[in-house]
Amino acid sequence: MTEDIAGNNPAPLIEVRDLDKTFIKDGLRIEVLKGLNLRIVRGDSLAVVGISGSGKSTLVHILGTLDHPTAGAVLFDGVEVFAWPEPKLAAFRNRKIGFVFQFHNLLPEFTSLENVMMPALIRRLPKAEARRQAEALLCEVGLSHRLNHKPGELSGGEQQRVAIARALVLEPEILLADEPTGNLDTETGKKIEEILITLNREKRITLIVVTHNQSLADRMSHQIGLRDGRIYARE
């Protein structure tokens, strides 16, 4: 059965059909995802919850095209993207999807501004344009006074805000966040929560969040739970 969070919209932004993911470890088959079906509308927000090892991060990595499914299909605007060659898939990922992870993955030798500029420079945007966009985003997340600080000079919450700005610099349609508040104290986590909610509501970025933070999950427009690789609950 399809977990349809697309309401009455017949053409969701993301559609997952009969998705399986299996890993081979030490000669053993580990079935991580089993027959998942899911539809997500453009501009919606979804929390993916469940215990560790339930397949949450694997699902998000596949939705972000960082990993390939073993079987099944993932469609964006009705197109099966895993049928594309890797260069086209990488270009799609770079253009359409932003990522925020629990561990910020900032480059320690570069400043906040340089870290945020990096995806735009990789796409070969003019340096002045990349800088303008990066500065604007860092100001938007409250870091105008931290442009020239390196990650080691920032708090955990500030590093996560830099990571969010970096994810947004290419104006993605979809933002995938894997435990974005997992390493933060409660107060700082609330600030990151507010930024994510604002991005979804005001910029209409489609937001998919893996989280153990029930407060954040409850603020998404929909939730699904994963257990043993299957969807077991939906709100």
NULO-217931 format. One line per 2 residues: for each residue x, y, z of N, C-alpha, C. Coordinates in nm, 4 decimals. Example, Ala and Ser with C-alpha at 12.3 -4.5 7.8 and 13.67 -1.06 7.14 Angstrom:
% residues 2
1.3190:-0.5690:0.7800:1.2300:-0.4500:0.7800:1.3200:-0.3300:0.7800 | 1.2850:-0.2250:0.7080:1.3670:-0.1060:0.7140:1.2900:0.0030:0.7870
This chain:
% residues 235
0.0841:-0.1192:0.0000:0.0000:0.0000:0.0000:0.0873:0.1237:0.0000 | 0.0480:0.2232:-0.0764:0.1255:0.3459:-0.0841:0.0982:0.4353:0.0351
0.2054:0.4809:0.1006:0.1908:0.5827:0.2048:0.1805:0.7172:0.1353 | 0.0567:0.7616:0.1124:0.0315:0.8765:0.0267:0.0143:1.0010:0.1114
0.1166:1.0849:0.1163:0.1028:1.2110:0.1882:0.0877:1.3256:0.0901 | 0.0455:1.2922:-0.0308:0.0321:1.3934:-0.1348:-0.1066:1.4537:-0.1403
-0.1933:1.4146:-0.0463:-0.3268:1.4714:-0.0465:-0.3985:1.4368:-0.1748 | -0.4618:1.5359:-0.2363:-0.5344:1.5131:-0.3605:-0.4510:1.5423:-0.4837
-0.3244:1.5760:-0.4638:-0.2394:1.6106:-0.5767:-0.1992:1.4840:-0.6514 | -0.2358:1.4712:-0.7802:-0.2050:1.3487:-0.8536:-0.0603:1.3406:-0.9021
0.0164:1.4485:-0.8880:0.1529:1.4496:-0.9419:0.2497:1.4969:-0.8338 | 0.2893:1.4092:-0.7426:0.3801:1.4485:-0.6346:0.5184:1.4838:-0.6875
0.5910:1.5617:-0.6100:0.7296:1.5929:-0.6447:0.8161:1.4676:-0.6378 | 0.7971:1.3885:-0.5308:0.8751:1.2667:-0.5100:0.7798:1.1493:-0.4961
0.8095:1.0432:-0.5674:0.7319:0.9208:-0.5527:0.8269:0.8022:-0.5437 | 0.8082:0.7229:-0.4397:0.8863:0.6013:-0.4172:0.7955:0.4827:-0.4414
0.8409:0.3885:-0.5238:0.7595:0.2725:-0.5589:0.8335:0.1434:-0.5271 | 0.7776:0.0665:-0.4351:0.8275:-0.0688:-0.4044:0.9787:-0.0700:-0.3821
1.0247:0.0208:-0.2990:1.1684:0.0408:-0.2793:1.2277:-0.0648:-0.1857 | 1.3308:-0.1303:-0.2334:1.4089:-0.2247:-0.1523:1.5541:-0.1784:-0.1490
1.6190:-0.2022:-0.0351:1.7632:-0.1810:-0.0262:1.8243:-0.2936:0.0556 | 1.9181:-0.3638:-0.0059:1.9850:-0.4761:0.0589:2.1354:-0.4535:0.0562
2.2008:-0.4774:0.1680:2.3465:-0.4733:0.1770:2.3988:-0.6146:0.1976 | 2.5183:-0.6402:0.1478:2.5864:-0.7672:0.1721:2.7027:-0.7402:0.2668
2.7001:-0.8041:0.3826:2.8084:-0.7857:0.4798:2.8522:-0.9224:0.5309 | 2.9817:-0.9500:0.5165:3.0380:-1.0785:0.5595:2.9595:-1.1951:0.5013
2.9183:-1.1791:0.3755:2.8470:-1.2844:0.3068:2.6998:-1.2952:0.3417 | 2.6514:-1.2081:0.4304:2.5114:-1.2115:0.4712:2.4334:-1.0994:0.4037
2.3099:-1.1291:0.3637:2.2204:-1.0287:0.3068:2.1470:-0.9573:0.4199 | 2.1584:-0.8252:0.4217:2.0883:-0.7454:0.5217:1.9855:-0.6597:0.4486
1.8586:-0.6906:0.4706:1.7513:-0.6166:0.4053:1.7176:-0.4942:0.4908 | 1.7567:-0.3764:0.4429:1.7401:-0.2538:0.5207:1.6060:-0.1883:0.4916
1.5644:-0.1846:0.3657:1.4349:-0.1295:0.3268:1.3602:-0.2353:0.2466 | 1.2294:-0.2460:0.2737:1.1510:-0.3546:0.2158:1.0189:-0.3017:0.1610
1.0122:-0.2850:0.0319:0.8858:-0.2541:-0.0333:0.8225:-0.1225:0.0063 | 0.9034:-0.0178:0.0211:0.8494:0.1122:0.0618:0.7789:0.1824:-0.0538
0.6643:0.2436:-0.0217:0.5907:0.3274:-0.1159:0.5582:0.4592:-0.0478 | 0.5843:0.5685:-0.1182:0.5728:0.7004:-0.0566:0.5540:0.8060:-0.1630
0.4685:0.9048:-0.1350:0.4490:1.0168:-0.2271:0.4552:1.1462:-0.1472 | 0.5291:1.2441:-0.1961:0.5517:1.3694:-0.1246:0.5268:1.4860:-0.2191
0.4443:1.5787:-0.1738:0.4081:1.6958:-0.2538:0.5168:1.8027:-0.2459 | 0.5329:1.8778:-0.3527:0.6242:1.9918:-0.3543:0.5861:2.0909:-0.2440
0.6838:2.1325:-0.1653:0.6601:2.2293:-0.0593:0.6121:2.1694:0.0712 | 0.5993:2.0370:0.0775:0.5530:1.9713:0.1996:0.6698:1.9504:0.2948
0.6397:1.9024:0.4156:0.7437:1.8670:0.5116:0.7121:1.7304:0.5704 | 0.8152:1.6491:0.5865:0.7991:1.5118:0.6314:0.9068:1.4776:0.7327
0.8653:1.4206:0.8456:0.9594:1.3653:0.9427:0.9637:1.2143:0.9267 | 1.0845:1.1593:0.9269:1.1044:1.0150:0.9235:1.1604:0.9754:1.0596
1.0843:0.8963:1.1348:1.1231:0.8621:1.2711:1.1374:0.7105:1.2843 | 1.2014:0.6688:1.3921:1.2230:0.5268:1.4159:1.3517:0.5058:1.4932
1.3686:0.3856:1.5475:1.4876:0.3571:1.6264:1.6102:0.3473:1.5353 | 1.7275:0.3534:1.5955:1.8510:0.3378:1.5186:1.8510:0.2033:1.4484
1.8942:0.2028:1.3217:1.8992:0.0801:1.2452:1.7714:0.0448:1.1729 | 1.6721:0.1339:1.1787:1.5432:0.1042:1.1155:1.5407:0.1367:0.9667
1.6462:0.2026:0.9163:1.6537:0.2332:0.7737:1.6293:0.3782:0.7395 | 1.6179:0.4647:0.8399:1.5848:0.6060:0.8163:1.6903:0.6745:0.7298
1.8160:0.6654:0.7724:1.9217:0.7345:0.6978:1.9400:0.6743:0.5596 | 1.9243:0.5431:0.5490:1.9349:0.4789:0.4176:1.8286:0.5335:0.3234
1.7056:0.5491:0.3725:1.5988:0.6047:0.2904:1.6340:0.7455:0.2443 | 1.6824:0.8293:0.3347:1.7150:0.9670:0.2987:1.8314:0.9720:0.2007
1.9292:0.8844:0.2170:2.0413:0.8806:0.1225:1.9933:0.8416:-0.0171 | 1.8963:0.7529:-0.0251:1.8418:0.7159:-0.1557:1.7589:0.8299:-0.2128
1.6774:0.8946:-0.1292:1.6004:1.0099:-0.1776:1.6923:1.1209:-0.2264 | 1.8102:1.1311:-0.1655:1.9067:1.2311:-0.2081:1.9971:1.1850:-0.3205
1.9736:1.0656:-0.3717:2.0507:1.0031:-0.4802:2.1973:0.9809:-0.4436 | 2.2261:0.9777:-0.3129:2.3611:0.9449:-0.2678:2.3852:0.7952:-0.2698
2.2784:0.7180:-0.2694:2.2865:0.5728:-0.2749:2.1775:0.5237:-0.3699 | 2.1996:0.4078:-0.4272:2.1045:0.3505:-0.5223:2.0195:0.2448:-0.4545
1.8925:0.2337:-0.4915:1.8116:0.1246:-0.4385:1.8530:-0.0083:-0.5002 | 1.8239:-0.1170:-0.4292:1.8456:-0.2508:-0.4851:1.7349:-0.2844:-0.5840
1.6127:-0.2412:-0.5526:1.4979:-0.2643:-0.6409:1.3967:-0.1532:-0.6165 | 1.3058:-0.1375:-0.7109:1.2057:-0.0327:-0.6990:1.2466:0.0930:-0.7740
1.1655:0.1961:-0.7625:1.1866:0.3187:-0.8391:1.1715:0.4408:-0.7491 | 1.2483:0.5459:-0.7817:1.2347:0.6766:-0.7174:1.2147:0.7784:-0.8280
1.0998:0.8452:-0.8277:1.0647:0.9399:-0.9329:1.0615:1.0816:-0.8773 | 1.1211:1.1732:-0.9513:1.1117:1.3155:-0.9217:1.0371:1.3794:-1.0381
0.9241:1.4435:-1.0064:0.8389:1.5002:-1.1113:0.8082:1.3963:-1.2194 | 0.7868:1.2718:-1.1750:0.7471:1.1651:-1.2659:0.8593:1.0987:-1.3425
0.9842:1.1380:-1.3170:1.0983:1.0833:-1.3903:1.1799:0.9930:-1.2984 | 1.2089:0.8724:-1.3440:1.2906:0.7776:-1.2681:1.4373:0.8163:-1.2805
1.4901:0.8798:-1.1763:1.6238:0.9389:-1.1863:1.7350:0.8343:-1.1842 | 1.7111:0.7189:-1.1249:1.8168:0.6184:-1.1189:1.8359:0.5461:-1.2515
1.7543:0.5810:-1.3497:1.7777:0.5310:-1.4858:1.8826:0.6154:-1.5579 | 1.9188:0.7301:-1.4997:2.0168:0.8183:-1.5637:2.1588:0.7690:-1.5407
2.2508:0.8064:-1.6292:2.3932:0.7812:-1.6029:2.4400:0.8677:-1.4858 | 2.5470:0.8257:-1.4217:2.5917:0.8919:-1.2994:2.6206:1.0418:-1.3165
2.6832:1.0878:-1.4268:2.7064:1.2324:-1.4393:2.5763:1.3141:-1.4391 | 2.4738:1.2632:-1.5062:2.3457:1.3340:-1.5075:2.2811:1.3305:-1.3695
2.2931:1.2180:-1.3002:2.2382:1.2065:-1.1650:2.3105:1.3010:-1.0693 | 2.4425:1.3114:-1.0823:2.5192:1.4026:-0.9973:2.4810:1.5474:-1.0235
2.4588:1.5829:-1.1485:2.4169:1.7194:-1.1820:2.2792:1.7495:-1.1235 | 2.1895:1.6531:-1.1307:2.0562:1.6680:-1.0711:2.0675:1.6901:-0.9209
2.1492:1.6091:-0.8549:2.1676:1.6196:-0.7101:2.2212:1.7572:-0.6724 | 2.3195:1.8030:-0.7471:2.3814:1.9326:-0.7197:2.2841:2.0475:-0.7399
2.1945:2.0320:-0.8353:2.1028:2.1402:-0.8712:1.9765:2.1421:-0.7860 | 1.9266:2.0255:-0.7469:1.7928:2.0160:-0.6895:1.7868:1.9874:-0.5402
1.8960:1.9329:-0.4828:1.8881:1.8795:-0.3471:1.9952:1.9422:-0.2587 | 1.9535:1.9842:-0.1394:2.0467:2.0310:-0.0376:2.0491:1.9334:0.0787
2.1655:1.9183:0.1419:2.1829:1.8203:0.2493:2.2326:1.8883:0.3761 | 2.1738:1.8485:0.4889:2.2233:1.8887:0.6209:2.2349:1.7619:0.7043
2.3532:1.7367:0.7595:2.3765:1.6141:0.8343:2.3991:1.6453:0.9820 | 2.3922:1.5405:1.0650:2.4152:1.5559:1.2083:2.5565:1.6090:1.2341
2.6524:1.5551:1.1600:2.7896:1.6045:1.1684:2.8085:1.6991:1.0508 | 2.8469:1.8207:1.0792:2.8308:1.9306:0.9854:2.9107:1.9148:0.8567
3.0205:1.8383:0.8623:3.1028:1.8139:0.7437:3.1544:1.9432:0.6810 | 3.1815:2.0423:0.7639:3.2419:2.1649:0.7127:3.3916:2.1415:0.6929
3.4482:2.2117:0.5957:3.5925:2.2008:0.5704:3.6665:2.2894:0.6695 | 3.7478:2.2321:0.7588:3.8026:2.3079:0.8721:3.8984:2.4187:0.8328
3.9591:2.4072:0.7153:4.0592:2.5078:0.6764:3.9976:2.6296:0.6098 | 3.8666:2.6257:0.5871:3.7986:2.7369:0.5197:3.7059:2.8106:0.6157
3.6815:2.9372:0.5871:3.5920:3.0178:0.6692:3.4462:2.9782:0.6442 | 3.3572:3.0326:0.7268:3.2139:3.0103:0.7065:3.1735:3.0513:0.5655
3.2167:3.1685:0.5249:3.1815:3.2187:0.3929:3.2335:3.1267:0.2833 | 3.3563:3.0824:0.2954:3.4156:2.9948:0.1932:3.3449:2.8594:0.1889
3.3082:2.8066:0.3061:3.2357:2.6799:0.3097:3.1015:2.6905:0.2379 | 3.0325:2.8008:0.2588:2.9010:2.8174:0.1958:2.9158:2.8426:0.0460
3.0193:2.9107:0.0059:3.0435:2.9369:-0.1355:3.0790:2.8111:-0.2146 | 3.1334:2.7098:-0.1474:3.1944:2.5965:-0.2159:3.1038:2.5297:-0.3194
2.9770:2.4942:-0.2858:2.8932:2.4286:-0.3883:2.8715:2.5161:-0.5114 | 2.8597:2.6470:-0.4903:2.8395:2.7374:-0.6034:2.9645:2.7446:-0.6909
3.0806:2.7428:-0.6292:3.2048:2.7453:-0.7067:3.2234:2.6145:-0.7833 | 3.1826:2.5024:-0.7208:3.1902:2.3733:-0.7899:3.1009:2.3753:-0.9128
2.9871:2.4442:-0.9027:2.8986:2.4560:-1.0184:2.9498:2.5598:-1.1180 | 3.0598:2.6243:-1.0863:3.1251:2.7221:-1.1722:3.0464:2.8530:-1.1831
2.9748:2.8879:-1.0763:2.9172:3.0218:-1.0704:3.0313:3.1222:-1.0552 | 3.0164:3.2431:-1.1100:3.1190:3.3454:-1.0895:3.1432:3.3675:-0.9401
3.2681:3.3893:-0.9044:3.3037:3.4005:-0.7635:3.2266:3.5116:-0.6938 | 3.2074:3.6249:-0.7625:3.1356:3.7369:-0.7006:2.9908:3.6985:-0.6711
2.9277:3.6238:-0.7615:2.7897:3.5806:-0.7407:2.7822:3.4786:-0.6276 | 2.8776:3.3855:-0.6244:2.8803:3.2862:-0.5171:2.8974:3.3552:-0.3816
2.9827:3.4543:-0.3778:3.0057:3.5269:-0.2526:2.8799:3.6019:-0.2100 | 2.8141:3.6662:-0.3040:2.6926:3.7420:-0.2724:2.5860:3.6511:-0.2136
2.5635:3.5359:-0.2770:2.4622:3.4436:-0.2298:2.4989:3.3870:-0.0926 | 2.6261:3.3536:-0.0748:2.6706:3.2964:0.0521:2.6561:3.3981:0.1652
2.6964:3.5209:0.1419:2.6832:3.6249:0.2442:2.5374:3.6456:0.2822 | 2.4496:3.6502:0.1821:2.3077:3.6719:0.2088:2.2506:3.5601:0.2950
2.2891:3.4363:0.2649:2.2365:3.3235:0.3414:2.2917:3.3212:0.4836 | 2.4184:3.3515:0.4994:2.4750:3.3544:0.6340:2.4105:3.4640:0.7179
2.3804:3.5755:0.6560:2.3071:3.6807:0.7274:2.1669:3.6329:0.7640 | 2.1050:3.5593:0.6738:1.9684:3.5108:0.6955:1.9608:3.4148:0.8140
2.0657:3.3359:0.8351:2.0657:3.2430:0.9486:2.1349:3.3030:1.0711 | 2.1567:3.4337:1.0690:2.2065:3.5033:1.1863:2.3555:3.4962:1.2086
2.4332:3.4825:1.1024:2.5785:3.4686:1.1168:2.6552:3.5771:1.0416 | 2.5982:3.6941:1.0299:2.6675:3.8028:0.9607:2.7983:3.8393:1.0295
2.8075:3.8111:1.1599:2.9282:3.8430:1.2370:3.0271:3.7272:1.2404 | 2.9994:3.6204:1.1658:3.0863:3.5030:1.1675:3.1345:3.4646:1.0271
3.1273:3.5565:0.9338:3.1611:3.5254:0.7950:3.3035:3.4730:0.7809 | 3.3962:3.5303:0.8543:3.5375:3.4981:0.8356:3.5936:3.4074:0.9452
3.5039:3.3452:1.0213:3.5469:3.2505:1.1234:3.5515:3.1095:1.0646 | 3.6505:3.0333:1.1045:3.6606:2.8939:1.0621:3.5771:2.8054:1.1561
3.5413:2.6835:1.1126:3.4548:2.5985:1.1944:3.5023:2.5793:1.3381 | 3.6325:2.5676:1.3581:3.6851:2.5481:1.4927:3.6614:2.6665:1.5849
3.6272:2.7806:1.5280:3.6005:2.9008:1.6066:3.4510:2.9217:1.6298 | 3.3683:2.8260:1.5860:3.2232:2.8386:1.5962:3.1672:2.7370:1.6949
3.0549:2.7717:1.7551:2.9837:2.6752:1.8393:2.9171:2.5697:1.7510 | 2.8681:2.4636:1.8145:2.8006:2.3584:1.7385:2.6794:2.4106:1.6636
2.6019:2.4971:1.7279:2.4849:2.5537:1.6621:2.5219:2.6441:1.5464 | 2.6289:2.7205:1.5631:2.6750:2.8065:1.4542:2.7248:2.7236:1.3369
2.7956:2.6151:1.3659:2.8409:2.5273:1.2575:2.7227:2.4681:1.1816 | 2.6168:2.4313:1.2544:2.5008:2.3746:1.1876:2.4305:2.4799:1.1021
2.4311:2.6036:1.1466:2.3714:2.7101:1.0654:2.4534:2.7348:0.9385 | 2.5852:2.7247:0.9496:2.6694:2.7340:0.8295:2.6349:2.6196:0.7346
2.6173:2.4999:0.7901:2.5840:2.3832:0.7070:2.4499:2.4034:0.6367 | 2.3532:2.4629:0.7049:2.2231:2.4898:0.6429:2.2386:2.5918:0.5302
2.3148:2.6976:0.5555:2.3387:2.7975:0.4507:2.4073:2.7348:0.3303 | 2.5048:2.6481:0.3555:2.5733:2.5798:0.2454:2.4755:2.4947:0.1649
2.3833:2.4287:0.2338:2.2850:2.3440:0.1654:2.1908:2.4255:0.0782 | 2.1746:2.5537:0.1108:2.0770:2.6376:0.0407:2.1379:2.7252:-0.0682
2.2698:2.7279:-0.0792:2.3336:2.8275:-0.1652:2.2959:2.8099:-0.3122 | 2.2633:2.6894:-0.3534:2.2240:2.6666:-0.4923:2.0726:2.6629:-0.5100
2.0016:2.7104:-0.4074:1.8559:2.7236:-0.4115:1.7882:2.5912:-0.4495 | 1.8104:2.4870:-0.3704:1.7531:2.3560:-0.4023:1.6015:2.3554:-0.3827
1.5362:2.2641:-0.4506:1.3930:2.2443:-0.4307:1.3663:2.1589:-0.3070 | 1.4627:2.0739:-0.2726:1.4442:1.9765:-0.1659:1.5591:1.9901:-0.0666
1.5252:1.9921:0.0624:1.6266:1.9935:0.1671:1.6114:1.8664:0.2495 | 1.7177:1.7863:0.2551:1.7205:1.6631:0.3328:1.8081:1.6850:0.4546
1.7519:1.6609:0.5716:1.8248:1.6848:0.6959:1.8258:1.5573:0.7791 | 1.9443:1.5036:0.8051:1.9588:1.3785:0.8792:2.0059:1.4112:1.0208
1.9150:1.4014:1.1167:1.9410:1.4342:1.2572:2.0061:1.5720:1.2724 | 1.9427:1.6780:1.2208:2.0064:1.8104:1.2219:2.0237:1.8701:1.3606
1.9491:1.8207:1.4599:1.9637:1.8719:1.5964:2.0249:1.7686:1.6894 | 2.0732:1.6572:1.6328:2.1158:1.5440:1.7148:2.2317:1.5727:1.8082
2.3233:1.6611:1.7704:2.4413:1.6884:1.8530:2.4322:1.8208:1.9272 | 2.3132:1.8782:1.9336:2.2982:2.0126:1.9891:2.2218:2.0091:2.1211
2.2509:2.1067:2.2064:2.1724:2.1188:2.3291:2.0308:2.1648:2.2945 | 1.9414:2.1572:2.3903:1.7994:2.1825:2.3645:1.7751:2.3212:2.3085
1.8344:2.4228:2.3686:1.8104:2.5601:2.3240:1.8614:2.5821:2.1819 | 1.9821:2.5335:2.1540:2.0384:2.5488:2.0198:1.9581:2.4680:1.9193
1.9167:2.3485:1.9593:1.8335:2.2664:1.8721:1.7053:2.3362:1.8327 | 1.6460:2.4096:1.9265:1.5238:2.4848:1.8969:1.5485:2.5915:1.7905
1.6651:2.6547:1.7949:1.6981:2.7581:1.6960:1.7106:2.6958:1.5567 | 1.7769:2.5805:1.5485:1.7892:2.5114:1.4200:1.6513:2.4672:1.3718
1.5698:2.4178:1.4642:1.4322:2.3785:1.4323:1.3563:2.4937:1.3680 | 1.3681:2.6129:1.4272:1.2966:2.7296:1.3749:1.3444:2.7658:1.2351
1.4739:2.7557:1.2123:1.5275:2.7865:1.0788:1.4687:2.6910:0.9752 | 1.4657:2.5626:1.0072:1.4138:2.4638:0.9124:1.2652:2.4862:0.8844
1.1883:2.5134:0.9890:1.0449:2.5371:0.9717:1.0219:2.6610:0.8860 | 1.0994:2.7654:0.9102:1.0855:2.8894:0.8329:1.1184:2.8663:0.6863
1.2231:2.7898:0.6590:1.2600:2.7609:0.5203:1.1475:2.6897:0.4476 | 1.0835:2.5964:0.5163:0.9737:2.5228:0.4550:0.8512:2.6124:0.4335
0.8155:2.6890:0.5330:0.6912:2.7667:0.5253:0.7033:2.8908:0.4390 | 0.8180:2.9576:0.4458:0.8312:3.0847:0.3740:0.8920:3.0675:0.2358
0.9881:2.9772:0.2217:1.0508:2.9560:0.0915:0.9900:2.8383:0.0158 | 0.9027:2.7632:0.0835:0.8341:2.6479:0.0233:0.9321:2.5413:-0.0249
1.0439:2.5290:0.0450:1.1376:2.4216:0.0167:1.0794:2.2912:0.0719 | 1.0764:2.1892:-0.0096:1.0303:2.0591:0.0364:1.1317:2.0058:0.1373
1.0843:1.9745:0.2579:1.1735:1.9418:0.3693:1.1480:1.7988:0.4162 | 1.2540:1.7189:0.4191:1.2469:1.5819:0.4698:1.3520:1.5691:0.5794
1.3075:1.5347:0.6997:1.3948:1.5335:0.8163:1.3936:1.3959:0.8818 | 1.5110:1.3369:0.8990:1.5273:1.2198:0.9851:1.5574:1.2711:1.1246
1.4801:1.2265:1.2245:1.5017:1.2829:1.3572:1.4536:1.1900:1.4679 | 1.5239:1.1963:1.5810:1.4754:1.1389:1.7061:1.4093:1.2475:1.7914
1.4122:1.3699:1.7429:1.3584:1.4850:1.8155:1.2082:1.4945:1.7886 | 1.1272:1.4507:1.8837:0.9841:1.4465:1.8606:0.9245:1.5861:1.8470
0.9850:1.6832:1.9132:0.9384:1.8218:1.8993:0.9493:1.8673:1.7544 | 1.0622:1.8387:1.6913:1.0809:1.8745:1.5507:0.9872:1.7924:1.4623
0.9774:1.6629:1.4888:0.8896:1.5771:1.4080:0.7453:1.6253:1.4116 | 0.6999:1.6686:1.5288:0.5607:1.7115:1.5435:0.5305:1.8390:1.4658
0.6336:1.9134:1.4292:0.6114:2.0379:1.3546:0.6121:2.0169:1.2028 | 0.6450:1.8965:1.1595:0.6335:1.8655:1.0177:0.4863:1.8422:0.9829
0.4525:1.8622:0.8587:0.3126:1.8431:0.8192:0.2746:1.6956:0.8166 | 0.3755:1.6065:0.8044:0.3494:1.4624:0.8046:0.4648:1.3912:0.8739
0.4351:1.2719:0.9249:0.5369:1.1858:0.9828:0.5177:1.0449:0.9306 | 0.6280:0.9744:0.9099:0.6228:0.8301:0.8906:0.7218:0.7671:0.9871
0.6906:0.6472:1.0312:0.7826:0.5712:1.1141:0.8345:0.4522:1.0366 | 0.9594:0.4170:1.0606:1.0178:0.2976:0.9997:1.0492:0.1960:1.1088
1.0171:0.0712:1.0799:1.0520:-0.0378:1.1693:1.0853:-0.1588:1.0834 | 1.2029:-0.2151:1.1044:1.2463:-0.3324:1.0286:1.2360:-0.3081:0.8782
1.2675:-0.1857:0.8370:1.2722:-0.1546:0.6942:1.1401:-0.1273:0.6291 | 1.0323:-0.1189:0.7088:0.9007:-0.0943:0.6525:0.8359:0.0259:0.7201
0.7481:0.0930:0.6470:0.6701:0.2018:0.7044:0.5620:0.1417:0.7938 | 0.5598:0.1853:0.9214:0.4622:0.1263:1.0127:0.3611:0.2282:1.0639
0.3852:0.3558:1.0432:0.2909:0.4545:1.0955:0.2981:0.5785:1.0095 | 0.1877:0.6527:1.0077:0.1832:0.7763:0.9308:0.0868:0.8722:0.9966
0.1219:1.0014:0.9984:0.0322:1.1058:1.0479:0.0203:1.2137:0.9430
